[in-house]
Structures are given as C-alpha cells and as structure tokens.
Amino acid sequence: MHFKILAVGDVHGYKYLPLFRASVSSLLNIQPKLIIFAGDMVDEGNVLELRPIVNIVTRKFSSIKIIAVFGNEEYHELEDRFIKEYPEILWLNDSYTIVDINGVKLGIVGSRGSLERLTFWQRRNKPELEKVYKERPLKIKEMLLKLKTMSDVTILVTHYAPTFITVYGEPFKVYPYMGSRDFERVIKEAKPNIVIHAHAHNSRVVEASIGLSKIYNVSLPARKGVTLIDINVIK
C-alpha cells in the first residue's frame, strides 16, 4: 500500500498565506490521504487566521482529514477556542489517535513538544512549563510504544524540534529555544516510523534519520512549500 500525507507548519496566518496557497495549488494530480498541521498556523493567537488556511486545503482536497498540534503561536489559553472554532480538525495535545487509510492503520501522537530552555516570556509568565517540558518526553514515549502494538505505522508530530539535526541553519545560540534533545531518546527507544516537526524557519537540513525513524522539518518558510511524505506499507 502506497499513499501520501501532506504536512506543513509555520504558515503564521497571513504572513505566509500566499506561499501556502501557491504551494497547495501547484500540487497537480496528487491526492494526499491525510493533512497534518504542525503548529504556528496562525500568528500571535489570532484564531480567525486559521480559517483561510483550512479553506484552501478542503477546497483542493475534498473530505480530507486534518490533524493538528498547537504551536507557540496557538496560545495555551486559546486552545479551547481553536477546538471549538475548527471542529473539522482533530487536535492532538499530548494525545494520540489511530487513522485507518485503506486498511493501513496510522498511529499518530501529537504534542507541542519541549524546549531545553524557557523563553524570556515563559520564564516570567509560565515558569511551570519547565516541569512540563521535562516530563513530556516520557509521556510521549509511552504513547508511541502503546501505538506500536496497535498500528502499522507510527508517527510523532510536534511543533518544537525533537532533534537539533533538522534545526541546523538557525543560529547556534537559539537552539535551546528551538526544541529539546530529550526527544531524541524518545525516537531512539520508541522508534516511530515518521517524525514531523516545524518551528525552525531557517533550517537548511529539513530531512534526517535517527535509526530507522525519518525526521521531517515541515516548516513552510524552511521548505518554501508544503511537504509530501510517502507512506509505504506491505500488507
């Protein structure tokens, strides 16, 4: 069984909407079976900015399932609004789902991910995130291991980078604010087939591997377009 999924992050609302629209429009004779939003689809918590993005993909690909994680621009306190305003999206927030595509079960775990160092704003306003970021990798690993027994393909989706390999190109001093290498251990131990993230706009290495796990940085400004990921399963 062979099919494609479409993944993208960091559209940032109207900022990169023209690029997003052009990239989706350029996909001719391609029908992905699933769409994944990897966070920061809006800018500064503007909930309404997501609507034109959703409309672009649903008009191009009718009846397609959309799965999303929150990024730092989808503010914590607005999560319920996003969920209410966009019921057509399945939001994964340190949670998982199993999607059946033509008999192939995709087990997908979604999370914001973790940072190695809190931002200045987080230190002042949400210092409790330090504990969350330390505990989150273990929770995600447990979910992935559970899904390994229930699905044909396991996929980890985070907004923050789960490795610094696909952050290369950003200034080294900002790496701790890009993601967390604690997730590298998660990948090595839980061995998801595919790992998807965003957040690193300036990365020059957008694909890599850790063991047999393929890592995709699907940040729109880094890729200059949306990302198509091949799923191949022999059944």
ROMI-542410 format. One record per residue: residue number from 1; x, z, y of N, C-alpha, C in turn. Coordinates in steps of 0.1 Angstrom, whole numbers. Layout:
<recs>
+-----+-------+-------+-------+-------+-------+-------+-------+-------+-------+
:   i :  n_px :  n_pz :  n_py : ca_px : ca_pz : ca_py :  c_px :  c_pz :  c_py :
+-----+-------+-------+-------+-------+-------+-------+-------+-------+-------+
: NUM :     X :     Z :     Y :     X :     Z :     Y :     X :     Z :     Y :
...
+-----+-------+-------+-------+-------+-------+-------+-------+-------+-------+
</recs>
This chain:
<recs>
+-----+-------+-------+-------+-------+-------+-------+-------+-------+-------+
:   i :  n_px :  n_pz :  n_py : ca_px : ca_pz : ca_py :  c_px :  c_pz :  c_py :
+-----+-------+-------+-------+-------+-------+-------+-------+-------+-------+
:   1 :     9 :     0 :   -12 :     0 :     0 :     0 :     9 :     0 :    12 :
:   2 :     6 :    -9 :    21 :    14 :   -10 :    34 :     4 :   -11 :    46 :
:   3 :     7 :    -3 :    56 :    -1 :    -4 :    68 :     8 :     2 :    79 :
:   4 :     3 :     1 :    92 :    10 :     6 :   103 :     2 :    17 :   111 :
:   5 :     9 :    26 :   117 :     3 :    35 :   126 :     9 :    33 :   140 :
:   6 :     2 :    35 :   150 :     7 :    34 :   164 :     9 :    48 :   170 :
:   7 :    20 :    50 :   176 :    23 :    63 :   182 :    29 :    61 :   196 :
:   8 :    26 :    71 :   204 :    31 :    70 :   218 :    29 :    84 :   225 :
:   9 :    38 :    87 :   233 :    38 :    99 :   242 :    43 :    96 :   255 :
:  10 :    41 :   105 :   265 :    47 :   104 :   278 :    41 :    93 :   286 :
:  11 :    28 :    90 :   285 :    22 :    80 :   294 :    21 :    86 :   308 :
:  12 :    19 :    99 :   309 :    18 :   106 :   321 :     7 :   100 :   330 :
:  13 :    -4 :    98 :   324 :   -16 :    93 :   332 :   -13 :    80 :   339 :
:  14 :   -16 :    79 :   352 :   -15 :    66 :   359 :     0 :    62 :   361 :
:  15 :     9 :    71 :   359 :    23 :    68 :   362 :    28 :    56 :   353 :
:  16 :    25 :    57 :   340 :    30 :    46 :   332 :    18 :    39 :   325 :
:  17 :     6 :    40 :   331 :    -5 :    33 :   326 :    -4 :    18 :   325 :
:  18 :     2 :    11 :   335 :     4 :    -3 :   335 :    13 :    -7 :   323 :
:  19 :    23 :     0 :   321 :    32 :    -3 :   309 :    25 :    -1 :   296 :
:  20 :    17 :    10 :   295 :    10 :    13 :   283 :     0 :     2 :   280 :
:  21 :    -8 :    -2 :   291 :   -18 :   -13 :   289 :   -11 :   -26 :   285 :
:  22 :     0 :   -30 :   291 :     6 :   -42 :   288 :    12 :   -42 :   273 :
:  23 :    17 :   -30 :   269 :    23 :   -29 :   256 :    12 :   -31 :   245 :
:  24 :     1 :   -24 :   247 :   -10 :   -25 :   238 :   -16 :   -39 :   237 :
:  25 :   -17 :   -45 :   249 :   -23 :   -59 :   250 :   -14 :   -69 :   243 :
:  26 :    -1 :   -66 :   242 :     9 :   -75 :   236 :     8 :   -75 :   221 :
:  27 :     1 :   -66 :   215 :     0 :   -64 :   200 :   -10 :   -74 :   195 :
:  28 :    -5 :   -86 :   191 :   -14 :   -96 :   186 :   -14 :   -97 :   170 :
:  29 :   -25 :   -98 :   165 :   -27 :   -99 :   150 :   -21 :   -86 :   143 :
:  30 :   -22 :   -75 :   150 :   -18 :   -62 :   144 :   -30 :   -53 :   145 :
:  31 :   -33 :   -46 :   134 :   -44 :   -37 :   134 :   -39 :   -24 :   128 :
:  32 :   -34 :   -14 :   136 :   -29 :    -2 :   131 :   -41 :     6 :   125 :
:  33 :   -38 :    15 :   115 :   -48 :    22 :   109 :   -51 :    36 :   115 :
:  34 :   -41 :    40 :   124 :   -42 :    53 :   130 :   -34 :    53 :   143 :
:  35 :   -39 :    61 :   153 :   -32 :    62 :   165 :   -28 :    77 :   167 :
:  36 :   -16 :    79 :   171 :   -11 :    93 :   174 :    -6 :    94 :   188 :
:  37 :   -11 :   103 :   195 :    -7 :   107 :   209 :     2 :   119 :   208 :
:  38 :    15 :   117 :   212 :    25 :   128 :   211 :    27 :   136 :   223 :
:  39 :    17 :   138 :   231 :    17 :   147 :   243 :    22 :   141 :   256 :
:  40 :    19 :   148 :   267 :    21 :   143 :   280 :    15 :   130 :   283 :
:  41 :     2 :   128 :   278 :    -5 :   116 :   280 :   -11 :   116 :   294 :
:  42 :   -12 :   128 :   301 :   -16 :   129 :   314 :    -5 :   136 :   323 :
:  43 :    -7 :   137 :   336 :     2 :   143 :   345 :    -4 :   155 :   351 :
:  44 :     4 :   166 :   351 :     0 :   178 :   358 :   -14 :   183 :   355 :
:  45 :   -17 :   182 :   342 :   -30 :   188 :   337 :   -43 :   180 :   342 :
:  46 :   -41 :   168 :   346 :   -53 :   160 :   351 :   -60 :   155 :   338 :
:  47 :   -71 :   162 :   335 :   -78 :   159 :   322 :   -84 :   145 :   323 :
:  48 :   -89 :   141 :   334 :   -96 :   128 :   335 :   -87 :   116 :   333 :
:  49 :   -74 :   118 :   335 :   -64 :   107 :   333 :   -63 :   102 :   319 :
:  50 :   -68 :   110 :   310 :   -67 :   105 :   296 :   -78 :    95 :   293 :
:  51 :   -89 :    94 :   300 :  -100 :    85 :   297 :   -95 :    70 :   297 :
:  52 :   -89 :    65 :   307 :   -85 :    51 :   306 :   -75 :    48 :   295 :
:  53 :   -67 :    58 :   291 :   -58 :    56 :   280 :   -65 :    54 :   267 :
:  54 :   -75 :    63 :   265 :   -83 :    62 :   253 :   -91 :    49 :   253 :
:  55 :   -97 :    45 :   264 :  -105 :    33 :   265 :   -96 :    21 :   261 :
:  56 :   -84 :    21 :   265 :   -75 :     9 :   262 :   -74 :     7 :   247 :
:  57 :   -71 :    18 :   240 :   -69 :    17 :   226 :   -82 :    15 :   218 :
:  58 :   -93 :    21 :   222 :  -105 :    19 :   215 :  -111 :     6 :   217 :
:  59 :  -109 :     0 :   229 :  -114 :   -14 :   231 :  -106 :   -24 :   223 :
:  60 :   -93 :   -22 :   222 :   -84 :   -31 :   215 :   -86 :   -29 :   200 :
:  61 :   -87 :   -17 :   195 :   -88 :   -13 :   181 :  -101 :    -5 :   179 :
:  62 :  -112 :   -12 :   175 :  -124 :    -5 :   174 :  -124 :     4 :   162 :
:  63 :  -131 :    15 :   164 :  -134 :    25 :   153 :  -121 :    31 :   147 :
:  64 :  -111 :    32 :   155 :   -98 :    37 :   150 :   -97 :    52 :   153 :
:  65 :   -91 :    60 :   144 :   -90 :    74 :   145 :   -78 :    77 :   154 :
:  66 :   -80 :    87 :   163 :   -69 :    91 :   172 :   -66 :   106 :   169 :
:  67 :   -53 :   109 :   167 :   -48 :   123 :   165 :   -39 :   126 :   176 :
:  68 :   -40 :   138 :   182 :   -31 :   141 :   194 :   -26 :   155 :   193 :
:  69 :   -14 :   157 :   199 :    -9 :   171 :   202 :    -8 :   172 :   217 :
:  70 :    -8 :   185 :   221 :    -6 :   188 :   235 :     8 :   187 :   239 :
:  71 :    11 :   183 :   251 :    24 :   184 :   257 :    25 :   194 :   268 :
:  72 :    36 :   195 :   275 :    37 :   204 :   286 :    28 :   201 :   298 :
:  73 :    24 :   188 :   299 :    15 :   184 :   310 :     0 :   186 :   306 :
:  74 :    -3 :   188 :   294 :   -16 :   192 :   290 :   -16 :   208 :   289 :
:  75 :   -18 :   214 :   301 :   -15 :   228 :   302 :   -23 :   236 :   292 :
:  76 :   -17 :   248 :   288 :   -23 :   256 :   278 :   -37 :   260 :   282 :
:  77 :   -39 :   264 :   295 :   -52 :   269 :   299 :   -63 :   258 :   300 :
:  78 :   -59 :   245 :   298 :   -68 :   234 :   298 :   -71 :   228 :   284 :
:  79 :   -66 :   234 :   274 :   -67 :   229 :   261 :   -82 :   227 :   257 :
:  80 :   -90 :   237 :   260 :  -104 :   237 :   256 :  -111 :   225 :   264 :
:  81 :  -107 :   222 :   276 :  -113 :   211 :   284 :  -110 :   198 :   277 :
:  82 :   -97 :   196 :   273 :   -93 :   184 :   267 :  -102 :   182 :   254 :
:  83 :  -103 :   192 :   246 :  -110 :   192 :   234 :  -125 :   188 :   236 :
:  84 :  -131 :   194 :   246 :  -145 :   191 :   250 :  -147 :   177 :   255 :
:  85 :  -138 :   173 :   264 :  -139 :   160 :   271 :  -137 :   148 :   262 :
:  86 :  -129 :   151 :   252 :  -124 :   140 :   243 :  -127 :   143 :   228 :
:  87 :  -140 :   144 :   225 :  -143 :   148 :   211 :  -139 :   137 :   201 :
:  88 :  -137 :   125 :   206 :  -132 :   114 :   197 :  -118 :   115 :   192 :
:  89 :  -111 :   125 :   198 :   -97 :   128 :   194 :   -97 :   140 :   186 :
:  90 :   -89 :   140 :   175 :   -86 :   152 :   167 :   -73 :   158 :   172 :
:  91 :   -75 :   170 :   178 :   -64 :   177 :   184 :   -57 :   186 :   174 :
:  92 :   -44 :   185 :   172 :   -37 :   194 :   163 :   -28 :   203 :   171 :
:  93 :   -30 :   216 :   170 :   -24 :   226 :   178 :   -19 :   237 :   169 :
:  94 :    -7 :   234 :   163 :    -2 :   243 :   152 :   -12 :   243 :   141 :
:  95 :   -16 :   231 :   137 :   -26 :   229 :   127 :   -23 :   216 :   119 :
:  96 :   -31 :   213 :   109 :   -29 :   201 :   101 :   -42 :   195 :    97 :
:  97 :   -41 :   182 :    93 :   -53 :   175 :    88 :   -48 :   166 :    77 :
:  98 :   -57 :   161 :    69 :   -54 :   150 :    59 :   -63 :   138 :    62 :
:  99 :   -56 :   127 :    64 :   -64 :   115 :    67 :   -62 :   105 :    55 :
: 100 :   -74 :   100 :    51 :   -74 :    91 :    39 :   -75 :    77 :    45 :
: 101 :   -64 :    69 :    42 :   -64 :    55 :    47 :   -63 :    46 :    34 :
: 102 :   -74 :    40 :    31 :   -75 :    31 :    19 :   -69 :    38 :     6 :
: 103 :   -72 :    51 :     5 :   -68 :    58 :    -7 :   -54 :    65 :    -6 :
: 104 :   -48 :    62 :     5 :   -35 :    69 :     8 :   -37 :    81 :    17 :
: 105 :   -33 :    93 :    12 :   -35 :   105 :    20 :   -23 :   108 :    28 :
: 106 :   -26 :   108 :    41 :   -16 :   112 :    51 :   -18 :   127 :    55 :
: 107 :    -8 :   135 :    52 :    -9 :   149 :    56 :    -1 :   151 :    69 :
: 108 :    -9 :   154 :    80 :    -3 :   154 :    93 :    -3 :   168 :    99 :
: 109 :     8 :   173 :   103 :    10 :   186 :   110 :    13 :   183 :   125 :
: 110 :     5 :   190 :   134 :     7 :   187 :   148 :    10 :   200 :   156 :
: 111 :    19 :   199 :   166 :    23 :   211 :   174 :    29 :   206 :   187 :
: 112 :    29 :   215 :   197 :    37 :   212 :   209 :    52 :   212 :   205 :
: 113 :    56 :   220 :   195 :    70 :   222 :   192 :    76 :   234 :   199 :
: 114 :    89 :   234 :   200 :    96 :   246 :   206 :   107 :   241 :   215 :
: 115 :   110 :   250 :   224 :   122 :   248 :   233 :   133 :   259 :   229 :
: 116 :   145 :   255 :   231 :   156 :   265 :   229 :   157 :   274 :   241 :
: 117 :   153 :   270 :   252 :   154 :   278 :   264 :   141 :   276 :   273 :
: 118 :   135 :   287 :   277 :   123 :   286 :   286 :   127 :   279 :   299 :
: 119 :   118 :   271 :   304 :   120 :   266 :   318 :   118 :   277 :   328 :
: 120 :   123 :   275 :   340 :   122 :   285 :   351 :   107 :   289 :   352 :
: 121 :    98 :   280 :   352 :    84 :   283 :   354 :    79 :   291 :   342 :
: 122 :    83 :   288 :   330 :    79 :   295 :   319 :    84 :   309 :   319 :
: 123 :    96 :   311 :   323 :   102 :   325 :   324 :    94 :   334 :   333 :
: 124 :    90 :   328 :   344 :    82 :   335 :   354 :    68 :   337 :   350 :
: 125 :    62 :   327 :   344 :    47 :   328 :   342 :    43 :   329 :   327 :
: 126 :    51 :   325 :   318 :    47 :   326 :   304 :    59 :   331 :   295 :
: 127 :    64 :   343 :   298 :    76 :   347 :   290 :    73 :   349 :   276 :
: 128 :    60 :   351 :   272 :    56 :   353 :   258 :    59 :   340 :   250 :
: 129 :    62 :   329 :   256 :    65 :   317 :   249 :    78 :   318 :   241 :
: 130 :    87 :   326 :   246 :   100 :   328 :   239 :    97 :   332 :   224 :
: 131 :    88 :   341 :   223 :    85 :   346 :   209 :    78 :   335 :   201 :
: 132 :    69 :   328 :   208 :    61 :   317 :   202 :    71 :   306 :   197 :
: 133 :    80 :   302 :   205 :    90 :   292 :   201 :    98 :   296 :   190 :
: 134 :   101 :   309 :   188 :   110 :   313 :   177 :   102 :   314 :   164 :
: 135 :    89 :   317 :   165 :    81 :   319 :   153 :    75 :   306 :   148 :
: 136 :    73 :   297 :   157 :    66 :   284 :   154 :    72 :   276 :   143 :
: 137 :    85 :   274 :   143 :    91 :   265 :   132 :    87 :   270 :   118 :
: 138 :    88 :   283 :   116 :    84 :   288 :   102 :    70 :   285 :    99 :
: 139 :    61 :   287 :   108 :    47 :   283 :   106 :    45 :   269 :   103 :
: 140 :    52 :   260 :   110 :    51 :   246 :   108 :    56 :   242 :    94 :
: 141 :    68 :   249 :    90 :    73 :   246 :    77 :    64 :   249 :    66 :
: 142 :    57 :   260 :    67 :    47 :   265 :    57 :    36 :   254 :    55 :
: 143 :    31 :   249 :    67 :    21 :   239 :    66 :    26 :   226 :    60 :
: 144 :    38 :   222 :    63 :    43 :   210 :    57 :    45 :   211 :    42 :
: 145 :    50 :   223 :    38 :    52 :   225 :    23 :    38 :   225 :    16 :
: 146 :    28 :   230 :    22 :    15 :   230 :    16 :    10 :   216 :    15 :
: 147 :    12 :   208 :    25 :     7 :   194 :    25 :    14 :   186 :    15 :
: 148 :    26 :   189 :    12 :    34 :   181 :     2 :    27 :   180 :   -11 :
: 149 :    19 :   191 :   -14 :    12 :   192 :   -27 :    -2 :   185 :   -26 :
: 150 :    -6 :   181 :   -14 :   -19 :   176 :   -12 :   -20 :   162 :    -7 :
: 151 :    -9 :   156 :    -4 :    -9 :   143 :     3 :     2 :   133 :    -2 :
: 152 :     0 :   121 :     0 :    10 :   111 :    -4 :    22 :   109 :     6 :
: 153 :    19 :   111 :    19 :    29 :   110 :    29 :    27 :   122 :    39 :
: 154 :    38 :   129 :    42 :    37 :   140 :    52 :    43 :   136 :    65 :
: 155 :    36 :   139 :    76 :    40 :   135 :    89 :    40 :   148 :    98 :
: 156 :    51 :   150 :   105 :    52 :   161 :   115 :    51 :   154 :   129 :
: 157 :    42 :   159 :   138 :    41 :   154 :   151 :    43 :   166 :   161 :
: 158 :    53 :   165 :   170 :    55 :   175 :   180 :    56 :   167 :   193 :
: 159 :    54 :   175 :   204 :    58 :   169 :   217 :    73 :   171 :   220 :
: 160 :    77 :   183 :   220 :    91 :   186 :   222 :    99 :   180 :   210 :
: 161 :   112 :   177 :   213 :   120 :   171 :   203 :   124 :   181 :   192 :
: 162 :   123 :   177 :   179 :   126 :   186 :   168 :   141 :   185 :   164 :
: 163 :   148 :   177 :   171 :   163 :   175 :   169 :   168 :   169 :   182 :
: 164 :   181 :   171 :   184 :   188 :   166 :   196 :   193 :   152 :   194 :
: 165 :   193 :   147 :   182 :   198 :   134 :   179 :   190 :   123 :   187 :
: 166 :   177 :   125 :   188 :   169 :   115 :   195 :   166 :   119 :   209 :
: 167 :   175 :   128 :   214 :   175 :   132 :   228 :   187 :   125 :   235 :
: 168 :   196 :   120 :   228 :   209 :   115 :   233 :   206 :   105 :   244 :
: 169 :   212 :   107 :   256 :   209 :    98 :   267 :   204 :   107 :   279 :
: 170 :   198 :   118 :   276 :   194 :   128 :   286 :   207 :   136 :   289 :
: 171 :   208 :   142 :   301 :   219 :   150 :   305 :   221 :   162 :   295 :
: 172 :   233 :   164 :   290 :   235 :   175 :   280 :   230 :   188 :   285 :
: 173 :   230 :   191 :   298 :   226 :   204 :   303 :   211 :   206 :   301 :
: 174 :   203 :   196 :   300 :   189 :   198 :   298 :   184 :   198 :   283 :
: 175 :   194 :   196 :   274 :   190 :   196 :   260 :   182 :   208 :   256 :
: 176 :   185 :   220 :   260 :   178 :   232 :   256 :   163 :   232 :   261 :
: 177 :   160 :   223 :   271 :   147 :   222 :   276 :   139 :   210 :   270 :
: 178 :   146 :   203 :   262 :   140 :   191 :   255 :   134 :   194 :   242 :
: 179 :   139 :   204 :   235 :   134 :   207 :   222 :   141 :   219 :   215 :
: 180 :   141 :   219 :   202 :   147 :   230 :   195 :   153 :   225 :   182 :
: 181 :   165 :   229 :   180 :   172 :   225 :   167 :   167 :   234 :   155 :
: 182 :   159 :   244 :   158 :   153 :   252 :   147 :   144 :   243 :   139 :
: 183 :   139 :   233 :   145 :   131 :   223 :   137 :   139 :   214 :   128 :
: 184 :   152 :   213 :   131 :   160 :   205 :   121 :   160 :   212 :   107 :
: 185 :   160 :   225 :   107 :   160 :   232 :    94 :   146 :   230 :    88 :
: 186 :   136 :   230 :    96 :   122 :   227 :    90 :   122 :   213 :    83 :
: 187 :   128 :   203 :    90 :   128 :   190 :    85 :   137 :   190 :    72 :
: 188 :   148 :   196 :    72 :   157 :   196 :    60 :   150 :   203 :    48 :
: 189 :   143 :   214 :    51 :   137 :   221 :    40 :   123 :   216 :    35 :
: 190 :   115 :   212 :    45 :   102 :   207 :    41 :   101 :   192 :    38 :
: 191 :   111 :   185 :    43 :   113 :   171 :    40 :   100 :   162 :    43 :
: 192 :    95 :   163 :    55 :    84 :   153 :    58 :    89 :   139 :    58 :
: 193 :    81 :   130 :    54 :    85 :   116 :    54 :    88 :   110 :    68 :
: 194 :    79 :   114 :    77 :    80 :   109 :    91 :    79 :   120 :   101 :
: 195 :    87 :   120 :   111 :    87 :   130 :   122 :    85 :   122 :   135 :
: 196 :    75 :   125 :   143 :    72 :   119 :   156 :    73 :   129 :   167 :
: 197 :    80 :   125 :   178 :    80 :   134 :   190 :    81 :   125 :   202 :
: 198 :    80 :   132 :   214 :    82 :   125 :   227 :    91 :   134 :   236 :
: 199 :    88 :   134 :   249 :    94 :   143 :   258 :   107 :   139 :   264 :
: 200 :   115 :   131 :   256 :   128 :   127 :   260 :   127 :   113 :   266 :
: 201 :   124 :   112 :   279 :   122 :    99 :   285 :   134 :    90 :   285 :
: 202 :   146 :    96 :   286 :   158 :    88 :   289 :   167 :    86 :   276 :
: 203 :   161 :    89 :   265 :   169 :    88 :   252 :   173 :    74 :   250 :
: 204 :   185 :    72 :   245 :   190 :    59 :   241 :   190 :    58 :   226 :
: 205 :   187 :    69 :   219 :   186 :    68 :   204 :   172 :    72 :   200 :
: 206 :   164 :    63 :   198 :   149 :    65 :   196 :   145 :    66 :   181 :
: 207 :   154 :    63 :   172 :   152 :    65 :   158 :   164 :    70 :   151 :
: 208 :   162 :    79 :   142 :   173 :    85 :   134 :   167 :    90 :   121 :
: 209 :   176 :    96 :   113 :   172 :   101 :   100 :   178 :   115 :    98 :
: 210 :   171 :   124 :    92 :   176 :   137 :    87 :   173 :   137 :    72 :
: 211 :   183 :   135 :    64 :   180 :   134 :    50 :   171 :   121 :    48 :
: 212 :   160 :   123 :    41 :   151 :   112 :    39 :   140 :   111 :    49 :
: 213 :   140 :   120 :    59 :   130 :   120 :    69 :   134 :   111 :    80 :
: 214 :   125 :   102 :    84 :   127 :    93 :    95 :   121 :    99 :   108 :
: 215 :   130 :    99 :   118 :   126 :   105 :   131 :   123 :    94 :   141 :
: 216 :   112 :    95 :   148 :   108 :    86 :   158 :   106 :    93 :   172 :
: 217 :   114 :    89 :   182 :   110 :    93 :   195 :   101 :    82 :   201 :
: 218 :    89 :    86 :   203 :    79 :    76 :   207 :    76 :    77 :   222 :
: 219 :    85 :    83 :   230 :    83 :    84 :   245 :    81 :    70 :   250 :
: 220 :    71 :    67 :   258 :    68 :    54 :   263 :    79 :    49 :   272 :
: 221 :    84 :    57 :   282 :    94 :    53 :   291 :   108 :    50 :   283 :
: 222 :   110 :    58 :   273 :   122 :    55 :   265 :   122 :    42 :   257 :
: 223 :   110 :    40 :   252 :   108 :    28 :   243 :   104 :    15 :   251 :
: 224 :    99 :    17 :   263 :    94 :     6 :   271 :    82 :     0 :   264 :
: 225 :    75 :     8 :   256 :    63 :     3 :   249 :    59 :    13 :   239 :
: 226 :    48 :    10 :   232 :    43 :    18 :   222 :    51 :    16 :   209 :
: 227 :    50 :    25 :   199 :    58 :    24 :   187 :    49 :    21 :   175 :
: 228 :    52 :    12 :   167 :    46 :     9 :   154 :    54 :    14 :   143 :
: 229 :    48 :    22 :   134 :    55 :    28 :   123 :    49 :    23 :   110 :
: 230 :    58 :    18 :   102 :    53 :    13 :    89 :    52 :    24 :    79 :
: 231 :    40 :    23 :    72 :    38 :    33 :    60 :    38 :    24 :    48 :
: 232 :    47 :    27 :    38 :    47 :    20 :    26 :    46 :    30 :    14 :
: 233 :    35 :    29 :     6 :    33 :    38 :    -5 :    30 :    30 :   -17 :
: 234 :    37 :    33 :   -28 :    35 :    27 :   -41 :    26 :    36 :   -49 :
: 235 :    14 :    31 :   -52 :     4 :    39 :   -60 :     1 :    32 :   -73 :
+-----+-------+-------+-------+-------+-------+-------+-------+-------+-------+
</recs>
